Amino acid sequence: MKNIVEIAIEAGTFKTLVTAVQAAGLVSALQSAGPFTVFAPDDNAFSKLPKETIEGLLNDTAKLKSVLTYHVINGKVKSDQAMKLAEEQKPAKVSTLQGSQVTLKVVGFLNKSLYVNDAKVTKADIEASNGIIHVIDAVLLPPNL
């Protein structure tokens, strides 16, 4: 089974994320044993950010690392576990590797969707050898950025 980075590269829909992970020097961290849960913005999510924001992050390694680690939590959390936690705690606060918390919430009644802050999980539970990936439709920006 491939690790988180290998899956992201192979998918072809995470080119900006992969470039950012490489620029921030986080490839080896995301290839380590983990396990990690990664909320991975696809290229469409990155395209919603102003071009200057992306260029600014790529030129500021500290800020870039902060943004990227804000998308990762320790442990392997499947979507059904995340939804259960969000419904029990209404909403759930979860600590990221960056140090701040993200909010997990469930939106909808019959067709329930998992959200991380204001980003919708569009594809869940992509298994990796060192964790799990949930694709999201927006880039999460930490509160202190």
Backbone as a printed PyTorch tensor [residue, N CA C, xyz], in Angstrom:
tensor([[[  0.8440,  -1.1930,   0.0000],
         [  0.0000,   0.0000,   0.0000],
         [  0.8850,   1.2510,   0.0000]],

        [[  0.4950,   2.2360,  -0.7440],
         [  1.2770,   3.4640,  -0.8720],
         [  1.0350,   4.3940,   0.3160]],

        [[  2.0340,   5.2710,   0.5790],
         [  1.8650,   6.2350,   1.6730],
         [  1.1150,   7.4720,   1.1820]],

        [[  0.8400,   8.3760,   2.1050],
         [  0.0370,   9.5730,   1.8170],
         [  0.6110,  10.3890,   0.6530]],

        [[  1.9120,  10.6080,   0.6570],
         [  2.5440,  11.4170,  -0.3930],
         [  2.4510,  10.7120,  -1.7480]],

        [[  2.7260,   9.4190,  -1.7800],
         [  2.6730,   8.6650,  -3.0430],
         [  1.2600,   8.6890,  -3.6330]],

        [[  0.2470,   8.5530,  -2.7770],
         [ -1.1370,   8.5840,  -3.2510],
         [ -1.4670,   9.9610,  -3.8220]],

        [[ -1.0460,  11.0160,  -3.1270],
         [ -1.3140,  12.3870,  -3.5860],
         [ -0.6600,  12.6450,  -4.9430]],

        [[  0.5650,  12.1830,  -5.1190],
         [  1.2740,  12.3770,  -6.3940],
         [  0.5690,  11.6020,  -7.5080]],

        [[  0.2370,  10.3360,  -7.2240],
         [ -0.3780,   9.4700,  -8.2260],
         [ -1.7660,   9.9450,  -8.6670]],

        [[ -2.5180,  10.5330,  -7.7410],
         [ -3.8990,  10.9490,  -8.0390],
         [ -3.9500,  11.9790,  -9.1610]],

        [[ -2.9540,  12.8680,  -9.2090],
         [ -2.9110,  13.8790, -10.2650],
         [ -3.8130,  15.0790, -10.0250]],

        [[ -4.5760,  15.0600,  -8.9380],
         [ -5.4880,  16.1690,  -8.6310],
         [ -4.9930,  17.0010,  -7.4520]],

        [[ -3.7820,  16.7070,  -7.0120],
         [ -3.1950,  17.4220,  -5.8650],
         [ -1.8560,  18.0650,  -6.2220]],

        [[ -1.7260,  18.5270,  -7.4650],
         [ -0.4390,  19.0840,  -7.9190],
         [  0.0120,  20.2540,  -7.0480]],

        [[ -0.9000,  21.1700,  -6.7220],
         [ -0.5330,  22.3330,  -5.9040],
         [ -0.1570,  21.8930,  -4.4960]],

        [[ -0.9290,  20.9620,  -3.9360],
         [ -0.6400,  20.4600,  -2.5850],
         [  0.7260,  19.7780,  -2.5510]],

        [[  1.0080,  18.9410,  -3.5410],
         [  2.3020,  18.2410,  -3.5930],
         [  3.4450,  19.2500,  -3.7200]],

        [[  3.2810,  20.2520,  -4.5800],
         [  4.2930,  21.3050,  -4.7320],
         [  4.5240,  22.0160,  -3.4000]],

        [[  3.4370,  22.3200,  -2.7010],
         [  3.5360,  23.0180,  -1.4150],
         [  4.2340,  22.1500,  -0.3610]],

        [[  3.8860,  20.8720,  -0.3170],
         [  4.5130,  19.9470,   0.6410],
         [  6.0130,  19.8520,   0.3640]],

        [[  6.3820,  19.7840,  -0.9120],
         [  7.7980,  19.7300,  -1.2790],
         [  8.4980,  21.0350,  -0.9010]],

        [[  7.8810,  22.1760,  -1.1950],
         [  8.4720,  23.4830,  -0.8940],
         [  8.6530,  23.6880,   0.6070]],

        [[  7.7530,  23.1040,   1.3970],
         [  7.8190,  23.2690,   2.8540],
         [  8.7430,  22.2480,   3.5100]],

        [[  9.2570,  21.3050,   2.7250],
         [ 10.1510,  20.2880,   3.2740],
         [  9.4200,  19.2770,   4.1570]],

        [[  8.1570,  19.0050,   3.8380],
         [  7.3580,  18.1020,   4.6680],
         [  7.1680,  16.7100,   4.0650]],

        [[  7.8180,  16.4380,   2.9460],
         [  7.6290,  15.1440,   2.2820],
         [  8.0010,  13.9920,   3.2080]],

        [[  9.1840,  14.0470,   3.8200],
         [  9.6150,  12.9260,   4.6710],
         [  8.7100,  12.7690,   5.8810]],

        [[  8.2110,  13.8800,   6.4260],
         [  7.2980,  13.8000,   7.5750],
         [  6.0130,  13.0660,   7.1850]],

        [[  5.4780,  13.3780,   6.0010],
         [  4.2370,  12.7410,   5.5690],
         [  4.4560,  11.3430,   4.9840]],

        [[  5.7270,  10.9380,   4.8950],
         [  6.0200,   9.5690,   4.4800],
         [  6.3790,   8.7040,   5.6890]],

        [[  6.4810,   9.3220,   6.8740],
         [  6.8440,   8.5740,   8.0810],
         [  5.6800,   7.6830,   8.5190]],

        [[  5.9120,   6.9060,   9.5610],
         [  4.9610,   5.8740,   9.9820],
         [  3.5690,   6.4010,  10.3260]],

        [[  3.5070,   7.6020,  10.9180],
         [  2.1930,   8.1370,  11.2790],
         [  1.5780,   7.3680,  12.4380]],

        [[  0.3030,   7.0660,  12.4180],
         [ -0.6280,   7.3800,  11.3390],
         [ -1.1270,   8.8210,  11.4060]],

        [[ -1.5110,   9.3240,  10.2430],
         [ -2.0200,  10.6860,  10.1210],
         [ -3.3800,  10.6620,   9.4300]],

        [[ -4.1640,  11.6770,   9.7180],
         [ -5.3740,  11.9510,   8.9560],
         [ -5.1160,  13.2740,   8.2540]],

        [[ -5.1860,  13.2590,   6.9250],
         [ -4.9070,  14.4590,   6.1440],
         [ -6.1930,  14.9330,   5.4730]],

        [[ -6.5300,  16.1900,   5.7130],
         [ -7.6250,  16.8410,   4.9930],
         [ -6.9620,  17.5390,   3.8150]],

        [[ -7.0530,  16.9140,   2.6460],
         [ -6.2620,  17.3180,   1.4860],
         [ -7.0660,  18.1660,   0.5010]],

        [[ -6.7280,  19.4580,   0.3870],
         [ -7.3870,  20.2780,  -0.6270],
         [ -6.8930,  19.8730,  -2.0200]],

        [[ -7.8260,  19.6600,  -2.9440],
         [ -7.4070,  19.3250,  -4.3000],
         [ -7.0540,  20.6090,  -5.0600]],

        [[ -6.6650,  20.4470,  -6.3140],
         [ -6.2470,  21.6150,  -7.1010],
         [ -7.3740,  22.6360,  -7.2420]],

        [[ -8.6200,  22.1710,  -7.3370],
         [ -9.7600,  23.1000,  -7.4200],
         [ -9.8570,  23.9520,  -6.1620]],

        [[ -9.5930,  23.3510,  -5.0010],
         [ -9.6370,  24.0980,  -3.7380],
         [ -8.5680,  25.1900,  -3.7350]],

        [[ -7.3630,  24.8490,  -4.1800],
         [ -6.2870,  25.8500,  -4.2250],
         [ -6.6010,  26.9590,  -5.2230]],

        [[ -7.3250,  26.6070,  -6.3040],
         [ -7.6300,  27.6140,  -7.3230],
         [ -8.5850,  28.6930,  -6.7970]],

        [[ -9.2590,  28.4300,  -5.6750],
         [-10.1600,  29.4190,  -5.0710],
         [ -9.3930,  30.4970,  -4.3070]],

        [[ -8.1310,  30.2070,  -3.9710],
         [ -7.3060,  31.2030,  -3.2770],
         [ -6.7670,  32.2120,  -4.2850]],

        [[ -6.6140,  33.4610,  -3.8650],
         [ -5.9620,  34.4270,  -4.7660],
         [ -4.5420,  33.9630,  -5.1000]],

        [[ -4.1350,  34.1920,  -6.3520],
         [ -2.8130,  33.7650,  -6.8110],
         [ -1.7110,  34.3190,  -5.8980]],

        [[ -1.8860,  35.5760,  -5.4400],
         [ -0.8740,  36.2020,  -4.5710],
         [ -0.7360,  35.4380,  -3.2480]],

        [[ -1.8540,  34.9010,  -2.7490],
         [ -1.8160,  34.1380,  -1.4920],
         [ -0.9580,  32.8950,  -1.6650]],

        [[ -1.1810,  32.1660,  -2.7480],
         [ -0.4020,  30.9460,  -3.0020],
         [  1.0650,  31.2900,  -3.1930]],

        [[  1.3650,  32.3000,  -4.0150],
         [  2.7610,  32.6970,  -4.2370],
         [  3.4100,  33.1560,  -2.9400]],

        [[  2.6630,  33.9050,  -2.1280],
         [  3.1780,  34.3710,  -0.8460],
         [  3.5350,  33.2170,   0.0730]],

        [[  2.6680,  32.1990,   0.1020],
         [  2.9390,  31.0330,   0.9430],
         [  4.1460,  30.2500,   0.4370]],

        [[  4.2370,  30.0920,  -0.8800],
         [  5.3740,  29.3430,  -1.4430],
         [  6.7050,  30.0600,  -1.1810]],

        [[  6.6400,  31.3670,  -0.9590],
         [  7.8600,  32.1360,  -0.6750],
         [  8.1210,  32.3240,   0.8180]],

        [[  7.2500,  31.8290,   1.6670],
         [  7.4070,  31.9510,   3.1230],
         [  7.2460,  30.5630,   3.7410]],

        [[  8.3560,  29.8480,   3.8760],
         [  8.3310,  28.4510,   4.3130],
         [  7.6490,  28.2780,   5.6590]],

        [[  7.8670,  29.1950,   6.5920],
         [  7.2590,  29.0670,   7.9240],
         [  5.7320,  29.1240,   7.8380]],

        [[  5.2110,  30.0970,   7.0750],
         [  3.7510,  30.2060,   6.9190],
         [  3.1980,  29.0060,   6.1600]],

        [[  3.9260,  28.5740,   5.1440],
         [  3.4960,  27.4360,   4.3420],
         [  3.3970,  26.1780,   5.2230]],

        [[  4.4210,  25.9410,   6.0530],
         [  4.3870,  24.7910,   6.9730],
         [  3.1970,  24.8940,   7.9130]],

        [[  2.9350,  26.1070,   8.3880],
         [  1.8130,  26.3280,   9.2960],
         [  0.4890,  25.9590,   8.6230]],

        [[  0.3020,  26.4070,   7.3820],
         [ -0.9300,  26.1040,   6.6510],
         [ -1.0410,  24.6000,   6.3960]],

        [[  0.0270,  23.9800,   5.9470],
         [ -0.0230,  22.5540,   5.6060],
         [ -0.2530,  21.6740,   6.8300]],

        [[  0.4290,  21.9630,   7.9390],
         [  0.2550,  21.1320,   9.1410],
         [ -1.1100,  21.3680,   9.7850]],

        [[ -1.7830,  22.4590,   9.4080],
         [ -3.1430,  22.7280,   9.8760],
         [ -4.1510,  21.7790,   9.2090]],

        [[ -3.7270,  21.0700,   8.1700],
         [ -4.5770,  20.1110,   7.4600],
         [ -4.3640,  18.6790,   7.9510]],

        [[ -3.5400,  18.4890,   8.9800],
         [ -3.1710,  17.1400,   9.4140],
         [ -3.4480,  16.9610,  10.9110]],

        [[ -4.0520,  15.8250,  11.2410],
         [ -4.2170,  15.4800,  12.6520],
         [ -3.5480,  14.1380,  12.9090]],

        [[ -3.1060,  13.9570,  14.1430],
         [ -2.4820,  12.6940,  14.5300],
         [ -3.5240,  11.5940,  14.5970]],

        [[ -3.1380,  10.4040,  14.1900],
         [ -4.0360,   9.2680,  14.2470],
         [ -4.8000,   9.1000,  12.9520]],

        [[ -5.4170,   7.9400,  12.8210],
         [ -6.1870,   7.6220,  11.6170],
         [ -7.6620,   7.7190,  11.9760]],

        [[ -8.3230,   8.7490,  11.4550],
         [ -9.7330,   8.9800,  11.7570],
         [-10.5520,   8.8140,  10.4770]],

        [[-11.3280,   7.7550,  10.4270],
         [-12.1940,   7.5310,   9.2600],
         [-13.3670,   8.5050,   9.3070]],

        [[-14.0050,   8.7110,   8.1650],
         [-15.0870,   9.6940,   8.0810],
         [-16.2520,   9.3520,   9.0040]],

        [[-16.5920,   8.0510,   9.1360],
         [-17.7090,   7.7050,  10.0200],
         [-17.3770,   8.0290,  11.4730]],

        [[-16.1030,   7.8550,  11.8590],
         [-15.6770,   8.2180,  13.2200],
         [-15.7560,   9.7300,  13.4080]],

        [[-15.3050,  10.4780,  12.4040],
         [-15.3170,  11.9390,  12.4760],
         [-16.7530,  12.4530,  12.5550]],

        [[-17.6490,  11.8670,  11.7610],
         [-19.0510,  12.2950,  11.7720],
         [-19.7090,  11.9830,  13.1100]],

        [[-19.3990,  10.8170,  13.6520],
         [-19.9690,  10.4350,  14.9500],
         [-19.5000,  11.4170,  16.0290]],

        [[-18.2150,  11.7190,  16.0310],
         [-17.6470,  12.6720,  16.9910],
         [-18.2950,  14.0470,  16.8290]],

        [[-18.4530,  14.4920,  15.5870],
         [-19.0460,  15.8050,  15.3070],
         [-20.4990,  15.8590,  15.7680]],

        [[-21.2320,  14.7640,  15.5710],
         [-22.6380,  14.7400,  15.9780],
         [-22.7870,  14.6580,  17.4930]],

        [[-21.8510,  13.9670,  18.1640],
         [-21.9060,  13.8560,  19.6150],
         [-21.5500,  15.1800,  20.2870]],

        [[-20.5360,  15.8640,  19.7520],
         [-20.0440,  17.0810,  20.4030],
         [-20.6510,  18.3580,  19.8210]],

        [[-21.2260,  18.2790,  18.6650],
         [-21.9280,  19.4020,  17.9870],
         [-21.2540,  20.7550,  18.1560]],

        [[-20.2840,  21.1760,  17.5470],
         [-19.3630,  20.4140,  16.6880],
         [-18.1770,  19.9190,  17.5140]],

        [[-17.3080,  19.1620,  16.8870],
         [-16.1180,  18.6570,  17.5710],
         [-14.9160,  19.5260,  17.2350]],

        [[-14.0890,  19.7850,  18.2250],
         [-12.8320,  20.5130,  18.0200],
         [-11.6990,  19.4870,  18.0830]],

        [[-10.8360,  19.5180,  17.0640],
         [ -9.7480,  18.5520,  16.9750],
         [ -8.4330,  19.2970,  16.7640]],

        [[ -7.4170,  18.9180,  17.5140],
         [ -6.1070,  19.5710,  17.3890],
         [ -5.3680,  19.0840,  16.1540]],

        [[ -4.7140,  20.0230,  15.4730],
         [ -3.9250,  19.6940,  14.2820],
         [ -2.4480,  19.6460,  14.6440]],

        [[ -1.6280,  19.1610,  13.7250],
         [ -0.1780,  19.1610,  13.9520],
         [  0.3650,  20.5820,  14.0420]],

        [[ -0.3540,  21.5390,  13.4700],
         [  0.0550,  22.9400,  13.4940],
         [ -0.0880,  23.5200,  14.8980]],

        [[ -1.0040,  22.9460,  15.7070],
         [ -1.1900,  23.4210,  17.0710],
         [ -2.5620,  24.0290,  17.3230]],

        [[ -3.1870,  24.5750,  16.2750],
         [ -4.5450,  25.1110,  16.4110],
         [ -5.5430,  23.9780,  16.2140]],

        [[ -6.8180,  24.2800,  16.4550],
         [ -7.8510,  23.2760,  16.2800],
         [ -8.6820,  23.5530,  15.0350]],

        [[ -9.1850,  22.4680,  14.4440],
         [-10.1830,  22.5720,  13.3870],
         [-11.5060,  22.0960,  13.9670]],

        [[-12.5920,  22.5360,  13.3410],
         [-13.9240,  22.1480,  13.7850],
         [-14.5040,  21.1390,  12.8080]],

        [[-14.9340,  20.0080,  13.3410],
         [-15.6100,  18.9990,  12.5300],
         [-17.1030,  19.1420,  12.7740]],

        [[-17.8820,  19.2340,  11.6900],
         [-19.3290,  19.3360,  11.8490],
         [-20.0220,  18.5640,  10.7380]],

        [[-21.2480,  18.1750,  11.0240],
         [-22.0580,  17.4590,  10.0570],
         [-23.1650,  18.4060,   9.6080]],

        [[-23.3220,  18.5220,   8.2920],
         [-24.3450,  19.3960,   7.7220],
         [-25.2950,  18.5270,   6.9050]],

        [[-26.5700,  18.8150,   7.0490],
         [-27.5710,  18.0690,   6.2930],
         [-28.3390,  17.1190,   7.1800]],

        [[-29.4770,  16.6740,   6.6810],
         [-30.3290,  15.7790,   7.4640],
         [-30.3310,  14.3800,   6.8530]],

        [[-30.8030,  14.2660,   5.6330],
         [-30.8120,  12.9530,   4.9830],
         [-29.4790,  12.6760,   4.3020]],

        [[-28.9910,  13.6500,   3.5440],
         [-27.6870,  13.5220,   2.9000],
         [-26.6680,  14.2820,   3.7410]],

        [[-26.1110,  13.6030,   4.7110],
         [-25.1880,  14.2600,   5.6330],
         [-23.8170,  14.4210,   4.9940]],

        [[-23.2040,  15.5800,   5.2510],
         [-21.8560,  15.8490,   4.7550],
         [-20.9770,  16.2500,   5.9280]],

        [[-19.7390,  15.7980,   5.8850],
         [-18.7550,  16.1720,   6.9000],
         [-18.0280,  17.4290,   6.4430]],

        [[-17.9080,  18.3810,   7.3460],
         [-17.1760,  19.6170,   7.0760],
         [-16.0300,  19.7460,   8.0720]],

        [[-14.9280,  20.3120,   7.5830],
         [-13.7930,  20.6780,   8.4280],
         [-13.7070,  22.1880,   8.3120]],

        [[-13.9730,  22.8870,   9.4020],
         [-14.1790,  24.3350,   9.3510],
         [-15.2610,  24.5890,   8.3020]],

        [[-14.9500,  25.3320,   7.2340],
         [-15.9560,  25.5890,   6.1990],
         [-15.7080,  24.7860,   4.9230]],

        [[-14.8230,  23.8140,   5.0020],
         [-14.5010,  22.9900,   3.8310],
         [-15.2760,  21.6750,   3.8860]],

        [[-15.9080,  21.3540,   2.7630],
         [-16.6770,  20.1100,   2.6800],
         [-15.7610,  18.9520,   2.2790]],

        [[-15.9260,  17.8150,   2.9440],
         [-15.2180,  16.6010,   2.5390],
         [-15.9390,  16.0630,   1.3090]],

        [[-15.2260,  16.0700,   0.1720],
         [-15.8420,  15.6500,  -1.0880],
         [-15.5420,  14.1930,  -1.4220]],

        [[-14.4690,  13.6600,  -0.8620],
         [-14.1350,  12.2390,  -1.0310],
         [-13.4480,  11.8030,   0.2550]],

        [[-13.9810,  10.7630,   0.8720],
         [-13.4840,  10.3520,   2.1860],
         [-12.8120,   8.9860,   2.1450]],

        [[-12.0340,   8.7520,   3.1780],
         [-11.4840,   7.4260,   3.4720],
         [-10.6000,   6.8310,   2.3780]],

        [[ -9.6570,   7.6250,   1.8810],
         [ -8.6550,   7.0990,   0.9530],
         [ -7.5420,   6.5160,   1.8210]],

        [[ -7.4510,   5.2060,   1.8320],
         [ -6.5090,   4.5090,   2.7110],
         [ -5.0720,   4.6480,   2.2150]],

        [[ -4.1630,   4.8750,   3.1520],
         [ -2.7280,   4.9210,   2.8640],
         [ -2.0220,   4.0290,   3.8850]],

        [[ -0.7880,   3.6810,   3.6060],
         [ -0.0510,   2.8140,   4.5220],
         [  0.2080,   3.4990,   5.8590]],

        [[  0.2180,   4.8310,   5.8590],
         [  0.5280,   5.5790,   7.0870],
         [ -0.6120,   6.5150,   7.5050]],

        [[ -1.8360,   6.1540,   7.1310],
         [ -2.9600,   6.9800,   7.5550],
         [ -4.1010,   6.9720,   6.5680]],

        [[ -4.7950,   8.1020,   6.5280],
         [ -5.9930,   8.2000,   5.6910],
         [ -6.1190,   9.6300,   5.1630]],

        [[ -6.6900,   9.7480,   3.9630],
         [ -6.8570,  11.0590,   3.3230],
         [ -8.3430,  11.3130,   3.1120]],

        [[ -8.7650,  12.5430,   3.4340],
         [-10.1080,  13.0120,   3.1110],
         [ -9.9190,  14.2430,   2.2260]],

        [[-10.4860,  14.2200,   1.0190],
         [-10.3560,  15.3290,   0.0840],
         [-11.3540,  16.4140,   0.4890]],

        [[-10.8870,  17.6760,   0.5200],
         [-11.7550,  18.7980,   0.8740],
         [-11.7790,  19.8220,  -0.2510]],

        [[-12.8440,  20.6390,  -0.2530],
         [-13.0580,  21.5650,  -1.3730],
         [-12.5780,  22.9940,  -1.1080]],

        [[-11.8120,  23.1890,  -0.0400],
         [-11.2580,  24.5060,   0.2650],
         [ -9.9600,  24.3520,   1.0530]],

        [[ -9.1120,  25.3460,   0.9730],
         [ -7.8570,  25.3320,   1.7350],
         [ -8.1670,  25.8990,   3.1240]],

        [[ -7.7170,  25.1940,   4.1510],
         [ -7.9100,  25.6540,   5.5230],
         [ -6.7810,  26.6070,   5.8970]],

        [[ -7.1360,  27.7580,   6.4260],
         [ -6.1130,  28.7080,   6.8680],
         [ -6.1730,  28.8390,   8.3800]],

        [[ -5.0360,  28.6060,   9.0640],
         [ -5.0410,  28.6720,  10.5170],
         [ -5.4420,  30.0610,  11.0170]],

        [[ -6.0340,  30.1280,  12.2050],
         [ -6.5360,  31.3990,  12.7300],
         [ -5.4490,  32.4590,  12.9450]],

        [[ -4.2230,  32.0390,  13.1860],
         [ -3.1620,  33.0120,  13.5060],
         [ -2.3390,  33.4010,  12.2920]],

        [[ -2.8470,  33.1190,  11.0850],
         [ -2.0610,  33.4180,   9.8780],
         [ -2.3640,  34.8130,   9.3730]]])
